[in-house]
Amino acid sequence: MTLVTIVAERLLKKRVLEGIRSVGARGWTLTDVTGEGDHRISAHEWEGPSVKVETLVTDEVARKILELVSGRYFEHHAVIVFTSPVRVIRGEKFRDRS
């Protein structure tokens, strides 16, 4: 299993959630976050907090999410995505049911 974490501008929330669902994520945890990047600009001052989306998925779905987010958002938006391999108790709950 892979934990995919996406931190993005608030205006991308709906699009990111719809996108990850479309490539196979079946659920996620959404958190409001604030922080500062290498440009020392914090968009939350005018947009509100950024969003952090965390989802547990198969390696294949993780790859699709990375392609989706990097292809659609990296060039024009403040967004970062990273993955971590994880061991999940009740991991069968997150496997493909087909």
GIJODA-V598401 format. One record per helix or strand of 3 or more residues. SS is the DSSP state (~ for helix, > for strand). FROM is the first residue (numbers start at 1). LEN is the number of residues. Records with the same first field share a line. If there is no record, write none. Layout:
# GIJODA-V598401
SS=FROM-LEN  FROM-LEN
This chain:
# GIJODA-V598401
>=2-7  29-5  50-8  79-7
~=10-13  44-4  59-15  91-4
